[in-house]
Amino acid sequence: MSRLRERRGIEVNLRSEPQMLEYKTIAARIAGDRPRRVLDWGCGWGQVAKLLHDHGLEVTALDYRPGREEGVEPLARFPEIEAHFTPDPIKLPFEAGSFDAVLSLGVLEHVAEPDGSLDEIKRVLEPGGTFYVYKLPNRYSYLERLAKVMGLYYHGANPEDQVYTKRSAVALLQAHGFEILEFRRTNMLPLTLEGAAATQAAAAIWTANRALARVPALNLLATNIELVATSPA
């Protein structure tokens, strides 16, 4: 469930200013809806949980850690955030209706049993709660294909990885009773860029990336799919 454990290492997502701009945009988008209790499902290092916390939201971070006992500990990089760690890849250690929002950011594509995981998310969401799905890999991404040719990590390289189309992503959520409110294809440019030049150009990269993702037909080749859905009332 930890997001992006790939060969370049998860820390590139913290070092890259263009990538951090995406995280900040996502956190601001969720904060704008003013949810009361948010579950960051598969929190990884916790960078987005921290951003949501900084927006004044009540955030519960959770990550899957096979082979360790269930427990609650401060995150190594963000010790002000206490995270729930679980050895169970599906079951969530929370009561039904514990949250009015759940965030999946680069997580749903990595879980071993999407149907079981979505049933659990629906269980811990209150009726009518919001499910935010970000960075779901697009099957037709040109950047993923380039990564494969170049011998880099790409989504689908690991047996448990899933890649999605609009039809399959929408169908998966609808099969579990979710109502789709928003759908977008996002990220036409690589964001995990390091170094002084990438940092200096971060705002321009992020602006161009968002503009390109709004171009019809071209965005069919975008890297990611985003959905916002509500659980059954």
Backbone torsions as a table, in degrees:
resi	resn	phi	psi	omega
1	MET	NA	-24.7	176.6
2	SER	-58.3	135.9	-172.7
3	ARG	-82.7	134.1	169.5
4	LEU	58.6	66.9	176.7
5	ARG	-92.4	28.3	-169.0
6	GLU	-74.1	-177.1	-168.5
7	ARG	-61.8	-35.0	-179.7
8	ARG	-71.4	-14.8	178.7
9	GLY	92.5	142.1	-177.0
10	ILE	-65.4	-26.0	-174.0
11	GLU	-65.1	-19.5	177.4
12	VAL	-60.2	-28.7	179.7
13	ASN	-70.2	-22.0	176.2
14	LEU	-90.1	-29.1	-177.7
15	ARG	-83.3	-20.2	-174.5
16	SER	-88.5	117.7	-179.8
17	GLU	-68.3	-39.5	174.9
18	PRO	-58.8	-41.3	178.2
19	GLN	-65.8	-39.6	178.9
20	MET	-64.1	-31.4	176.3
21	LEU	-64.2	-36.8	175.8
22	GLU	-64.9	-45.4	178.4
23	TYR	-58.0	-42.5	179.9
24	LYS	-64.4	-38.0	178.5
25	THR	-65.8	-41.7	178.9
26	ILE	-63.6	-45.9	-179.6
27	ALA	-61.9	-41.0	179.3
28	ALA	-66.2	-38.1	178.8
29	ARG	-61.8	-46.6	-179.8
30	ILE	-66.9	-43.4	-179.6
31	ALA	-60.7	-31.5	179.0
32	GLY	-63.0	-24.1	177.5
33	ASP	-83.5	-10.4	178.2
34	ARG	54.3	50.7	173.3
35	PRO	-66.7	152.2	-178.3
36	ARG	-84.6	-44.6	-175.4
37	ARG	-133.5	117.7	-174.5
38	VAL	-115.2	132.3	171.4
39	LEU	-99.9	118.2	171.9
40	ASP	-89.7	96.2	-172.3
41	TRP	-84.1	110.3	-175.4
42	GLY	81.7	60.9	-166.7
43	CYS	-76.2	-15.3	-178.7
44	GLY	60.5	-133.7	177.5
45	TRP	-66.3	-23.1	178.6
46	GLY	98.3	14.6	-176.2
47	GLN	-63.6	-36.3	-179.7
48	VAL	-79.7	-35.3	173.6
49	ALA	-58.0	-40.8	178.4
50	LYS	-64.7	-42.7	178.9
51	LEU	-64.1	-41.2	177.5
52	LEU	-64.9	-41.0	177.1
53	HIS	-60.5	-40.5	180.0
54	ASP	-66.6	-22.2	175.1
55	HIS	-81.8	0.3	177.4
56	GLY	89.3	13.0	-179.3
57	LEU	-88.2	151.8	173.9
58	GLU	-83.5	107.1	-172.1
59	VAL	-115.6	133.3	171.1
60	THR	-111.0	120.5	179.0
61	ALA	-95.9	140.2	178.5
62	LEU	-141.0	140.7	176.5
63	ASP	-141.4	147.9	178.1
64	TYR	-87.2	123.9	178.1
65	ARG	-131.5	95.0	-178.4
66	PRO	-61.5	142.8	174.5
67	GLY	83.6	4.5	177.8
68	ARG	-123.8	158.4	-179.6
69	GLU	-72.0	150.7	176.3
70	GLU	-66.3	138.9	179.8
71	GLY	-174.9	178.2	179.5
72	VAL	-123.9	125.9	-178.6
73	GLU	-144.0	154.1	173.7
74	PRO	-64.3	145.5	175.8
75	LEU	-71.2	141.2	-175.5
76	ALA	-60.3	-43.5	-177.4
77	ARG	-84.1	-26.6	-176.8
78	PHE	-132.5	73.7	-172.5
79	PRO	-63.1	-15.0	175.7
80	GLU	-72.3	-12.2	177.1
81	ILE	-104.0	120.3	174.0
82	GLU	-92.5	129.9	-175.9
83	ALA	-114.1	145.4	171.7
84	HIS	-85.8	129.0	176.1
85	PHE	-113.6	135.9	-176.6
86	THR	-135.1	141.3	174.9
87	PRO	-86.9	-4.3	-178.6
88	ASP	-91.5	121.6	-176.7
89	PRO	-73.4	-9.2	-176.0
90	ILE	-124.2	-58.3	-171.8
91	LYS	-67.1	135.8	179.4
92	LEU	-101.3	136.5	-174.4
93	PRO	-84.0	50.1	-178.1
94	PHE	-137.4	154.3	178.2
95	GLU	-74.7	159.8	177.9
96	ALA	-59.7	139.7	177.3
97	GLY	70.5	24.8	-176.3
98	SER	-74.4	-20.0	-173.3
99	PHE	-133.8	152.2	172.1
100	ASP	-104.7	1.1	173.8
101	ALA	-153.4	142.1	174.3
102	VAL	-130.0	134.5	177.9
103	LEU	-109.1	128.1	168.7
104	SER	-115.7	108.2	-178.8
105	LEU	-119.7	100.5	-177.5
106	GLY	67.5	34.8	-174.7
107	VAL	-121.7	-49.1	-171.7
108	LEU	-54.7	-33.3	-177.9
109	GLU	-71.7	-13.9	-176.2
110	HIS	-101.9	-11.1	-174.1
111	VAL	-74.3	146.9	-175.4
112	ALA	-70.7	-34.0	-177.6
113	GLU	-131.2	87.0	-178.5
114	PRO	-56.0	-37.7	-178.1
115	ASP	-65.2	-45.0	178.0
116	GLY	-64.3	-40.8	179.6
117	SER	-64.8	-41.1	179.3
118	LEU	-68.5	-33.9	174.8
119	ASP	-62.3	-39.6	178.9
120	GLU	-68.4	-40.6	177.4
121	ILE	-62.0	-43.5	177.9
122	LYS	-62.3	-37.1	-179.6
123	ARG	-65.3	-43.6	-175.5
124	VAL	-82.5	-12.5	173.7
125	LEU	-81.0	140.7	172.2
126	GLU	-71.8	157.0	179.2
127	PRO	-54.4	130.5	-178.2
128	GLY	81.0	5.5	179.0
129	GLY	-68.8	163.8	-172.8
130	THR	-103.8	134.7	176.5
131	PHE	-114.2	115.5	179.6
132	TYR	-100.7	122.6	179.8
133	VAL	-117.4	113.0	-179.2
134	TYR	-121.1	153.0	175.7
135	LYS	58.9	33.7	172.0
136	LEU	-74.6	126.1	-173.6
137	PRO	-69.1	132.0	178.6
138	ASN	-83.8	127.4	-178.6
139	ARG	-56.7	-30.2	-173.5
140	TYR	-100.3	16.7	-177.9
141	SER	-61.6	127.6	177.2
142	TYR	-72.6	-31.8	179.4
143	LEU	-68.9	-36.6	176.4
144	GLU	-64.4	-39.1	179.3
145	ARG	-67.4	-39.2	176.3
146	LEU	-63.5	-41.4	179.0
147	ALA	-61.3	-41.0	178.9
148	LYS	-62.3	-45.1	-179.9
149	VAL	-62.9	-36.1	-176.4
150	MET	-84.0	-1.1	179.6
151	GLY	78.6	17.5	177.6
152	LEU	-93.0	169.0	176.3
153	TYR	-64.4	139.7	173.0
154	TYR	-141.0	151.9	178.5
155	HIS	-67.0	128.0	-173.7
156	GLY	110.3	-10.0	179.4
157	ALA	-69.3	-37.4	179.1
158	ASN	-89.4	146.1	-176.5
159	PRO	-57.1	-32.7	-176.6
160	GLU	-85.5	-8.0	-179.4
161	ASP	-68.9	143.7	174.6
162	GLN	-120.4	142.7	170.5
163	VAL	-121.5	154.6	-168.0
164	TYR	-131.5	155.4	165.8
165	THR	-109.8	171.7	175.5
166	LYS	-57.6	-45.3	-176.9
167	ARG	-62.2	-47.0	-175.6
168	SER	-70.8	-36.2	179.3
169	ALA	-67.2	-46.5	178.8
170	VAL	-63.3	-43.5	-178.9
171	ALA	-62.6	-39.7	-179.6
172	LEU	-61.9	-47.9	-179.2
173	LEU	-68.1	-41.0	180.0
174	GLN	-64.5	-32.0	178.9
175	ALA	-63.6	-20.2	178.9
176	HIS	-105.6	16.0	173.1
177	GLY	88.5	3.9	179.9
178	PHE	-77.8	142.6	174.1
179	GLU	-100.2	124.7	-177.5
180	ILE	-79.5	122.9	177.4
181	LEU	-99.6	-37.2	-177.0
182	GLU	-139.7	146.1	172.6
183	PHE	-141.9	135.2	177.9
184	ARG	-145.0	151.7	165.2
185	ARG	-104.4	133.9	-172.3
186	THR	-136.6	160.3	172.5
187	ASN	71.3	93.4	176.2
188	MET	-98.1	-16.5	-179.4
189	LEU	-118.4	151.9	174.8
190	PRO	-66.7	137.8	-178.0
191	LEU	-109.7	-23.1	-178.3
192	THR	-82.7	72.2	-177.7
193	LEU	-114.6	133.4	-177.5
194	GLU	-112.2	166.8	174.5
195	GLY	103.7	167.5	-176.1
196	ALA	-63.8	-38.2	-178.3
197	ALA	-65.3	-43.4	179.1
198	ALA	-64.9	-38.0	178.6
199	THR	-64.7	-44.6	-178.9
200	GLN	-65.3	-35.8	-176.4
201	ALA	-95.5	8.7	-172.1
202	ALA	-55.7	-46.5	-177.8
203	ALA	-63.4	-41.7	179.5
204	ALA	-66.4	-40.6	178.2
205	ILE	-62.0	-45.9	-177.6
206	TRP	-66.0	-40.1	178.4
207	THR	-64.0	-46.1	179.2
208	ALA	-65.0	-39.9	179.6
209	ASN	-59.5	-45.3	-179.8
210	ARG	-68.1	-38.3	179.9
211	ALA	-65.5	-44.8	-179.4
212	LEU	-63.6	-34.9	-179.0
213	ALA	-69.1	-13.6	178.1
214	ARG	-93.7	-0.5	-179.3
215	VAL	-82.5	116.7	179.8
216	PRO	-57.9	149.2	-179.6
217	ALA	73.9	-52.6	177.4
218	LEU	-59.1	-39.6	-175.8
219	ASN	-72.5	-4.5	172.1
220	LEU	-62.5	-21.9	-179.3
221	LEU	-97.9	11.4	-178.9
222	ALA	-63.2	161.2	-177.2
223	THR	-74.6	-38.1	-170.0
224	ASN	-128.0	162.3	173.3
225	ILE	-118.9	140.5	176.2
226	GLU	-126.2	138.8	176.5
227	LEU	-136.7	145.8	169.1
228	VAL	-123.1	127.6	-174.4
229	ALA	-138.6	162.1	176.0
230	THR	-117.9	146.9	178.0
231	SER	-78.1	160.6	-178.3
232	PRO	-58.0	135.5	179.3
233	ALA	-75.7	NA	NA
